Amino acid sequence: MEGKKFGDFLNEVSLTSKADSMEAREYQINIAKSILLKGNSLVIMPTALGKTFIAVLVIAKFVREMLDGKRGRKKFLFLAPTKPLANQQAQTLQNLVDFGKTDVQIKKEIGQNAQRREFGRGKAQVGEETKPTDEPRLGGKNTLEEGLEGGALGVILMTGKTSPEKRTALWRDKNIWCYVGTPQTVEFDLLVGRMDLNDFCMVVLDEAHRAVKEYSYSFVAREAAIRNLLVIGLTASPSSRKETIDEICSNLQIENIEIRDENDADVKTFSHKIENDWVFVELPKEILVLRDLLLELLKEVLEDLKALGAIQSSDLQKHKRELLMARQRALRDLHVDSKNFSVLSLQARAMNISHGLDLVETQGIAALLVFMEGMKNRETKSKAVRVLLEDFRWEAIEEKAREIAGKGGEHPKFEALVKLLKKMKKGEKAIVFAQFRSSITKIVQVLEKVEGLAPVEFVGKSKGKGQKHQQQVMQGFREEKFNVLVSTSVGEEGLDVPEVSLVVFFESVPSEIRLIQRRGRTGRIREGKVVFLITKGTKDEAMFWVSKNREKKMRKMIEGMRGGVDFKSGQTLLSDV
């Protein structure tokens, strides 16, 4: 299916030649029209199908109406949950919708149309000279944070990195049309009166599945609804729970739900096949010995908790749920029965042992040793930690782990990962997702020794690795300085890296949202592949099937949402699923 010129959308809404060259897909245009007709909308669509561009179409329509004098001069607010994603979306908006109209261009249009135009407080009339101070300048530099000090900007990035004083001035700047920011920053500025939503006409919320409980999206959307602003939520993965979807729709004041997937006739042409594969590994004997030592220690602590009546069963397969419930009850009845202090200490000890067990089974020796060393280096240690560190069996486990590491022993996932990545062709890229930073570091160390692989860490904010570092890493990855991005969850949402051909799950995740977000990093412009590394007989297997079942349930639920929402209650009209 051929795309339509951006300038053909709804009476030639294009602003510049830059926008004219863009192709709008039929389903994008149809969704944009629906939003304009029906109001606050939630757009649910797989990654790489252009959700952001749908919002751009709506923004462009509004701007065209402002330029034509059919709508008062208002601003646009685009929110993304993380600084890297906000920066990316700012760049995208700057490239897709060029708000860079100059004063001369605006005055020329005013003369051609022979009518009074009004942009905010500034007015221009046929035959009159328009002074730059009277007419908002919509042009200027194409920079974001770097250009805050000079010239008018069409799009600007607003995060906590910008000082409060500067943000105050920027929110009030009539020369700025579109703000891209993080929700926490916007919420705070609204609460202290630093910005006024009455200056805006539209709010776009990227990764809208975050709009649950008291997340900042919910607050901003409520404030927007009070002022009758248009709210557009974008997501690829709302939830598998009806209650959560209802909460999202309620929090965002949703009146319209637009859904598309790979099976829709108008989408098939633009979607790409993603192959799924599973690589199963077995723990070697030496690591099994280590695991058994941890299991023995954990079993003993669970028996002690059972003797106190804190848990019903010491079953190792169900211990985590039992431990969490035991903690809740102990905290609730802490001052009712003094034994609950002992329960809390034992529970904390059991959780530490259980975490060590998870690391051994799914991450490897290096991750376990980092965890153990971290416990010893804590400045303030709880009783549970002190007791565990003084336990000769815990010391024996650490000694065994160091012995295995000294011999070069590691989790078989590392070997499987190397074999997998060595198959990549020249010019191909991969993203490896892992949960723990210790695993990230170890993966990079292993891959650096492999000819043809150029790995790089991509992690959240830490010492020496803030937003600027993240941007540099992503730029290097795009420019093929690196061909393997080893990322924590920070790389799950919204990263625009279209050339990725392979995504690897170093461990399974129980969340269907995270599963979909990670998998969506490939198959964006061509066919992609996703590989799950799974340790047999461990948490890996269980979590994999949990996420798969939840994804299946979510897809079924989304299909049932095509009926829309109950406008009065804000609840989705779901069929029995």
C-alpha positions in Angstrom: 0.0 0.0 0.0 1.4 3.3 -1.0 1.8 6.1 1.5 0.2 9.5 0.9 2.2 12.7 0.9 2.1 14.4 4.3 0.9 17.6 2.6 -2.2 15.8 1.4 -3.5 15.2 4.9 -6.6 17.2 5.8 -6.4 20.1 3.5 -2.7 20.5 3.0 -1.5 20.7 6.6 2.2 20.5 5.8 4.3 23.3 7.1 7.5 23.1 5.2 9.3 21.2 2.5 10.8 19.0 5.2 7.3 17.8 6.2 6.1 17.6 2.5 8.6 14.9 1.8 7.3 12.6 4.5 5.0 9.8 3.7 1.9 9.2 5.8 0.4 5.7 5.8 -3.3 5.3 5.3 -3.8 3.9 8.8 -1.9 6.7 10.4 -4.1 9.3 8.6 -7.3 7.4 9.6 -6.2 7.3 13.2 -5.3 11.0 13.2 -8.7 11.8 11.7 -10.4 9.7 14.4 -8.5 11.5 17.1 -9.5 14.9 15.7 -13.1 13.8 15.5 -13.5 11.9 18.8 -11.2 13.6 21.3 -8.9 12.1 23.9 -7.5 8.9 22.5 -5.3 5.9 23.3 -3.4 4.5 20.4 -2.4 0.9 20.8 -0.1 -0.3 18.1 3.1 -2.5 17.8 6.5 -0.7 17.8 7.9 0.5 14.5 4.5 1.3 13.0 4.7 5.1 13.5 2.7 6.0 16.6 4.7 9.2 17.0 3.9 10.2 13.5 0.2 10.0 14.2 0.6 12.5 16.9 2.7 14.6 14.5 -0.2 14.6 12.0 -2.6 15.9 14.6 -0.1 18.6 15.8 0.4 19.7 12.2 -3.3 20.0 11.7 -3.6 22.2 14.7 -0.7 24.4 13.6 -2.2 24.8 10.2 -5.4 26.0 11.7 -3.5 28.4 13.9 -1.7 29.8 10.8 -5.0 30.1 9.0 -6.6 32.0 11.9 -9.1 29.2 12.6 -7.6 28.4 16.0 -6.0 30.6 18.7 -2.2 30.4 19.2 -1.5 27.6 21.6 1.4 25.3 22.5 2.0 21.5 22.4 3.3 19.3 25.2 4.9 15.9 24.4 6.0 13.7 27.4 8.2 10.7 27.5 9.1 8.6 30.6 12.9 8.9 30.5 15.4 11.6 29.5 17.0 9.6 26.6 13.5 8.9 25.2 12.4 12.5 25.6 15.6 13.7 23.9 14.9 11.2 21.0 11.3 12.4 20.6 12.4 16.0 20.6 14.8 15.2 17.8 12.0 13.3 16.0 9.6 16.2 16.3 12.2 18.7 15.2 12.8 16.6 12.0 9.2 15.7 11.2 7.4 19.0 11.9 9.5 22.0 11.1 8.2 24.8 13.3 10.8 27.0 11.8 8.6 29.5 10.1 10.3 32.9 10.0 8.7 36.2 10.5 9.1 37.0 6.8 7.3 33.8 5.8 4.4 34.5 8.2 4.0 38.1 7.0 4.0 36.9 3.4 1.2 34.4 4.2 -0.8 37.1 6.0 -0.6 39.4 2.9 -1.5 36.6 0.6 -4.6 35.6 2.5 -5.7 39.3 3.0 -7.1 38.8 6.5 -6.4 39.5 10.1 -4.3 36.9 11.8 -3.9 36.5 15.5 -1.1 34.5 17.2 -1.4 34.8 20.9 -1.2 38.5 21.8 0.5 39.5 18.5 -1.7 40.8 15.7 -1.0 41.5 12.0 -3.2 43.1 9.4 -2.9 43.4 5.7 -0.6 46.3 4.7 0.9 46.7 8.1 4.5 45.9 8.9 4.8 43.1 11.4 7.4 43.7 14.1 9.3 40.7 15.4 8.4 41.7 18.9 4.7 41.6 18.1 4.7 38.4 16.1 5.9 35.2 17.6 9.0 34.0 15.8 8.6 30.3 15.0 12.0 29.8 13.7 15.6 29.8 14.9 18.1 27.2 15.8 17.6 23.5 15.4 19.3 22.8 18.7 17.7 21.5 21.9 19.5 21.9 25.2 22.5 23.6 23.4 20.3 26.3 22.0 18.5 27.4 25.1 20.3 30.7 25.4 19.8 32.1 21.9 17.1 32.6 19.3 13.5 31.3 19.1 13.1 27.6 19.0 10.3 25.6 17.6 10.9 22.5 19.7 12.6 22.4 23.0 13.6 19.8 25.6 12.5 20.3 29.2 13.9 17.9 31.8 15.2 18.2 35.4 18.6 18.9 33.8 17.4 22.4 32.9 17.5 24.8 35.9 14.1 25.8 37.5 14.8 29.5 36.7 15.5 28.7 33.1 12.4 26.5 32.8 10.2 29.3 34.2 11.4 31.6 31.4 11.1 28.9 28.7 7.5 27.9 29.7 6.5 31.6 29.2 8.4 32.1 25.9 5.9 32.9 23.2 8.4 31.8 20.5 8.4 28.2 21.5 5.7 26.0 20.0 6.4 22.5 21.3 7.9 21.3 24.5 9.2 17.7 25.0 9.8 16.7 28.6 9.7 14.1 31.3 6.5 13.8 33.3 8.1 14.3 36.7 9.5 17.6 35.7 6.2 18.8 34.2 4.2 17.7 37.2 6.5 19.6 39.6 6.4 22.7 37.5 2.6 22.6 37.4 2.4 22.1 41.2 4.6 25.1 41.9 3.0 27.3 39.3 6.1 27.5 37.0 4.0 26.7 33.9 0.4 27.2 32.9 -1.4 24.4 31.0 -3.9 27.1 29.7 -1.1 28.0 27.2 -1.4 24.6 25.6 -3.9 22.8 23.4 -2.6 19.2 23.3 -0.7 16.7 25.5 0.9 13.6 24.0 2.0 10.8 26.4 4.5 8.3 25.0 4.6 4.9 26.6 1.1 5.6 28.0 1.0 2.2 29.8 2.8 4.0 32.6 -0.3 6.0 33.5 -1.2 3.9 36.5 -1.5 4.8 40.2 0.1 8.1 41.0 2.6 8.2 38.1 3.0 11.7 36.9 1.2 10.9 33.6 -2.0 10.6 35.6 -1.6 14.0 37.3 -0.8 15.8 34.0 -3.7 14.2 32.2 -6.2 15.2 34.9 -4.9 18.8 34.8 -5.2 18.7 31.0 -8.8 17.4 31.1 -9.8 20.3 33.4 -8.7 22.7 30.7 -10.2 20.7 27.9 -6.8 19.9 26.3 -6.6 17.1 23.8 -4.8 14.1 25.3 -3.2 11.4 23.1 -1.7 8.3 24.7 0.7 6.1 22.7 1.6 2.5 23.7 2.5 -0.9 22.3 1.7 -2.8 25.4 -1.1 -1.6 27.8 -1.5 -4.6 30.1 -2.9 -8.1 30.3 -5.2 -7.1 33.2 -8.5 -5.5 32.5 -8.3 -3.5 35.7 -5.1 -1.9 34.6 -6.4 -1.0 31.2 -9.5 0.5 32.8 -7.2 2.5 35.1 -5.1 3.8 32.2 -8.2 4.9 30.3 -9.7 6.6 33.4 -6.5 8.4 34.3 -6.0 9.7 30.8 -9.7 10.6 30.4 -9.8 8.5 27.3 -12.8 8.8 25.0 -11.5 6.8 22.0 -9.3 3.8 21.5 -7.5 3.2 18.2 -6.0 -0.3 17.8 -3.9 -1.7 15.0 -1.8 -4.8 14.8 0.2 -6.9 12.3 -3.0 -8.7 11.2 -4.9 -5.6 10.1 -5.1 -5.2 6.3 -3.8 -1.7 6.2 -0.9 -2.5 8.5 0.4 -5.8 7.0 2.4 -4.1 4.3 4.4 -2.1 6.8 5.1 -4.8 9.5 8.0 -7.2 9.4 8.3 -10.8 10.6 10.0 -11.4 13.9 11.4 -14.9 14.4 11.4 -16.3 17.9 14.0 -18.9 19.1 14.9 -20.5 22.4 18.3 -21.7 23.5 18.2 -24.0 26.5 21.3 -24.5 28.6 22.0 -26.8 31.6 24.0 -25.9 34.7 27.4 -27.7 34.9 28.2 -29.9 37.8 30.3 -27.4 39.6 27.6 -24.7 39.6 25.0 -27.4 40.6 27.1 -28.0 43.7 27.0 -24.3 44.5 23.2 -24.2 43.9 22.7 -27.1 46.3 24.6 -25.4 49.1 22.3 -22.3 48.7 19.2 -24.5 48.6 20.3 -26.3 51.8 20.8 -23.0 53.6 17.5 -21.6 52.4 15.7 -24.7 53.4 16.9 -24.3 57.0 15.8 -20.7 57.3 12.4 -21.6 55.8 12.0 -24.4 58.4 12.7 -21.8 61.2 10.0 -19.6 59.8 7.5 -22.5 59.6 8.2 -23.3 63.2 7.3 -19.8 64.2 4.0 -20.1 62.2 5.1 -17.4 59.8 4.7 -19.6 56.7 2.5 -22.6 56.0 5.0 -24.5 53.9 8.8 -24.7 53.4 8.3 -25.8 49.8 11.3 -24.4 47.8 9.1 -24.0 44.7 6.7 -21.6 46.4 8.9 -19.9 48.9 8.9 -16.4 47.5 5.2 -15.9 47.7 5.2 -17.4 51.2 8.0 -15.0 52.2 6.3 -11.9 50.9 3.1 -12.7 52.7 5.0 -13.5 55.9 6.6 -10.1 55.8 3.3 -8.3 55.3 1.7 -10.1 58.2 4.7 -9.5 60.5 4.8 -5.8 59.7 1.0 -5.5 60.3 1.2 -7.3 63.7 4.7 -6.1 64.7 3.6 -4.7 68.1 1.0 -7.4 68.7 3.5 -10.3 69.1 7.3 -9.8 69.7 8.1 -12.9 67.6 7.4 -10.9 64.5 10.7 -9.2 65.0 12.4 -12.6 64.6 10.1 -13.3 61.6 11.2 -10.2 59.8 14.9 -10.9 60.4 14.5 -14.5 59.2 12.5 -13.4 56.2 15.1 -10.9 55.2 17.8 -13.5 55.5 15.8 -15.9 53.3 15.3 -13.3 50.7 19.0 -12.6 50.4 19.8 -16.4 50.1 17.0 -16.7 47.5 18.4 -13.8 45.5 21.8 -15.4 45.5 20.2 -18.6 44.3 18.5 -16.8 41.4 21.9 -15.2 40.4 23.6 -18.6 40.4 20.8 -20.2 38.3 20.2 -17.4 35.7 23.2 -15.0 35.8 26.4 -16.8 36.8 29.3 -16.7 39.3 30.4 -13.2 38.6 26.9 -11.8 39.5 26.8 -13.8 42.7 30.2 -12.6 43.8 29.3 -9.0 43.2 26.2 -9.4 45.3 28.1 -11.0 48.1 30.8 -8.4 48.1 28.1 -5.7 48.1 26.6 -7.1 51.3 30.0 -7.0 53.0 30.6 -3.4 51.9 27.4 -2.0 53.2 28.0 0.8 55.7 24.9 -0.1 57.7 24.1 -3.8 58.0 20.8 -5.2 59.3 20.8 -8.0 61.7 19.7 -10.4 58.9 22.8 -9.4 56.9 25.2 -9.7 59.8 23.9 -13.1 60.8 24.2 -14.3 57.2 27.8 -13.0 56.8 28.8 -14.7 60.0 27.3 -18.0 58.9 30.2 -20.5 58.0 28.0 -22.0 55.3 27.6 -18.6 53.6 31.4 -18.2 53.8 31.8 -21.7 52.3 29.5 -20.7 49.4 31.5 -17.6 48.6 34.8 -19.6 48.8 33.3 -22.2 46.4 32.2 -19.5 44.0 35.7 -17.9 44.0 37.2 -21.3 43.3 34.9 -21.8 40.3 35.6 -18.3 39.0 39.4 -18.8 39.4 39.3 -21.8 37.2 37.5 -19.8 34.5 34.1 -21.4 35.2 30.9 -19.4 34.3 27.3 -19.8 33.5 26.8 -21.7 30.1 24.7 -18.7 28.9 27.9 -16.8 28.1 29.1 -19.5 25.8 25.7 -19.7 24.1 25.6 -16.0 23.7 29.0 -15.8 22.0 28.1 -18.6 19.6 24.9 -16.8 18.8 26.5 -13.4 18.2 29.4 -14.8 16.1 26.8 -15.8 13.5 25.9 -12.1 12.8 26.8 -10.9 9.4 28.9 -7.8 8.7 26.9 -4.7 9.3 24.3 -6.4 11.5 23.6 -5.2 15.1 22.2 -6.9 18.2 20.8 -5.8 21.5 21.4 -8.1 24.6 19.0 -7.4 27.5 20.1 -8.3 31.0 18.5 -7.5 34.4 21.6 -6.8 36.5 24.4 -4.4 36.0 26.9 -7.0 37.2 25.7 -9.2 34.4 26.0 -6.3 31.9 29.6 -5.8 32.9 30.5 -9.5 32.6 28.8 -9.8 29.2 30.7 -6.9 27.8 34.0 -8.3 29.2 33.3 -11.7 27.5 32.2 -10.2 24.2 35.2 -7.8 24.0 37.4 -10.9 23.6 35.5 -12.1 20.5 36.8 -11.0 17.1 34.2 -9.1 15.1 32.2 -8.0 18.1 32.2 -4.5 19.5 30.0 -4.4 22.6 29.0 -1.4 24.7 27.1 -1.0 28.0 23.8 0.9 28.0 22.7 1.4 31.5 20.7 3.9 33.5 22.1 6.9 35.4 25.1 6.0 37.4 28.5 7.5 38.3 30.0 8.9 35.1 27.1 7.6 33.0 24.4 10.1 32.8 22.2 11.2 29.9 25.0 12.6 27.9 26.9 9.3 28.1 23.7 7.4 27.0 23.3 9.7 24.0 27.0 9.1 23.1 26.5 5.4 23.3 23.4 5.4 21.1 25.1 7.6 18.6 28.1 5.3 18.4 25.7 2.3 18.0 23.9 4.0 15.1 27.2 4.9 13.5 28.4 1.2 13.8 31.2 2.0 16.2 29.6 -0.7 18.3 27.5 -3.6 17.0 26.3 -5.1 20.2 24.3 -3.0 22.7 24.2 -4.7 26.2 21.4 -3.0 28.0 19.4 -3.0 31.2 15.7 -2.2 31.2 16.6 1.5 30.2 16.8 0.3 26.6 13.3 -1.3 26.6 11.1 1.7 25.7 11.1 3.7 22.6 14.7 3.5 21.4 14.8 4.2 17.7 17.5 1.9 16.4 16.0 0.6 13.2 18.9 -1.5 12.0 18.9 -4.0 14.9 18.5 -7.6 13.5 18.8 -9.5 16.7 17.5 -9.1 20.3 18.7 -11.5 23.0 17.0 -12.0 26.4 19.9 -13.0 28.7 17.2 -14.0 31.2 13.4 -14.3 31.1 11.1 -11.5 32.4 7.7 -12.2 33.9 6.2 -9.0 32.5 4.3 -9.1 29.2 4.9 -5.4 28.7 8.7 -5.8 29.1 8.6 -8.8 26.7 6.8 -6.8 24.0 9.0 -3.7 24.5 12.2 -5.6 24.3 11.1 -7.6 21.3 10.0 -4.4 19.6 13.6 -3.3 19.3 14.0 -5.5 16.2 11.9 -6.0 13.1 11.5 -2.3 12.6 12.6 -1.9 8.9 13.3 -5.5 8.0 12.8 -9.0 9.4 14.3 -9.6 12.9 15.0 -12.3 15.3 14.5 -12.7 19.1 16.4 -15.3 21.1 15.7 -16.3 24.7 18.5 -17.9 26.8 16.9 -20.2 29.3 18.5 -22.3 32.0 16.6 -25.6 32.2 14.7 -26.4 35.5 15.1 -22.8 36.9 13.2 -19.6 37.3 14.1 -18.8 33.7 11.7 -21.4 32.4 8.8 -20.4 34.7 9.2 -16.7 33.9 9.3 -17.3 30.2 6.0 -19.1 30.2 4.4 -16.6 32.6 5.3 -13.7 30.2 4.1 -15.7 27.1 0.8 -16.5 28.7 0.3 -12.9 29.8 1.1 -11.6 26.4 -1.4 -14.0 24.9 -4.0 -12.8 27.3 -3.2 -9.1 26.6 -3.5 -9.6 22.8 -6.9 -11.2 23.3 -8.0 -8.4 25.6 -6.8 -5.7 23.2 -8.8 -7.4 20.5 -11.9 -7.1 22.8 -11.2 -3.4 23.3 -11.9 -2.5 19.7 -15.4 -1.6 20.9 -13.9 1.4 22.6 -14.7 2.8 26.0 -17.7 3.8 28.1 -17.3 7.6 27.9 -19.2 8.2 31.1 -17.3 5.7 33.3 -14.1 5.7 31.4 -14.1 1.9 31.4 -13.2 -0.1 28.4 -16.0 -2.0 26.7 -14.4 -5.5 26.8 -16.0 -8.6 25.5 -15.8 -11.6 27.8 -12.2 -12.7 27.4 
